[in-house]
Amino acid sequence: MTVSQKSLFWQQHIRAWQSSQLSQTAYCRTHALSLANFGYWRKRFTVTHRVPAIIPVVRESLAVGVQLRSPSGWVITLPTSIRVDALGAIMAALP
């Protein structure tokens, strides 16, 4: 049996199980299937067929400016209008 044939075989069984209202154990016992193989393929289809989640992102106001924070705890707040070259020079001067 090829990989695509195995995939189709298990996909059909997983769909049938989902509509059967049986436990996985009972379904596998009824159809003489290995519970371990059934679980493997069920997990594989679940992982590969997930719908990507949409995560809302809230953009905070930049009215306070650009903040540079160090691991040691200091914070430098710069205006949002700072020029890129000036910001680069400040970052280069930091330890």
N, C-alpha and C positions, 0 to 999 in steps of 0.2 A: 504494500500500500504506500503510495507516495505521500509526501508531506501535505500536499493540497487535498488529497483524498482523506487523510486523517483529520485535517482541519475541518473539512466539510462534514465528515462523520460525527465528530464531536460537537460541532456547531448545531447540527440537527438534533442531537440528543439533548443539548443544553436548552435549546428552545422548547423541545417537548417537555423536559423536566419543569421549566418555568411555568408552563401552562397546565401541568399535571396536578398541582397542589400536593405532591408527595415530597417527603424529605429526600435529601440526596441519597441517603442510605437506602431507603425503600425503593427509589427509582432505579438505582444501580442494581439492587438485588433482583428486581422485577425483570430487568433487561440484561442480566448477567454481565454487568460492566464492573470494572475495577473502580472502587471509590477513590483511590489515590489518583488514578489517571483522570477520572471525572473532575476531581478538584483541581488538578493541574490545568486542564483545558478550560475549566470555568474561570479560573483566575486569569489565565492568559487572554481570554476573550474580554473579560471585564477590564483589564488594564489597557489593552490595545484599542478598545472601542469607547473609551471615555470621551465625553464632550469636554473640551477645555473650559475651565472656569473663567468667568469674567469677574475680575476683582476691581471694584470701584477705587479710583485714586482721587484723593482730595488734594488739590493744589493750595497750599497755604500762600497767603499774601506775602510778597517779597518787600513789603513796605519797610521792614526793619533793615533790609540790606542783605548782603552776603556775609555769612558767618564762617570763619575758619576756626575749627576746634582742634586742640591737640589732645593726645592721649593723657598728658599730664594735667589737663584741666583748664588751660588758658583759652580764651575766646577773643577773636578779633572780629569786630563787626565793621564792614565796609559798605559804602553806599552802592545801590544797585547800578548807579551810573558810572562806576569805576571802569576805566578802560582796560581792555584785555592785557595790553602790554604792562600796565602798572600792576595789575593783579599778578602777572607772571613774575615781575621783579620782586614783589613782596614774597611770593611763594618760594622763590629761589633764595631769598635771604633767610628764610626760616631754618632752624637747626633740624 
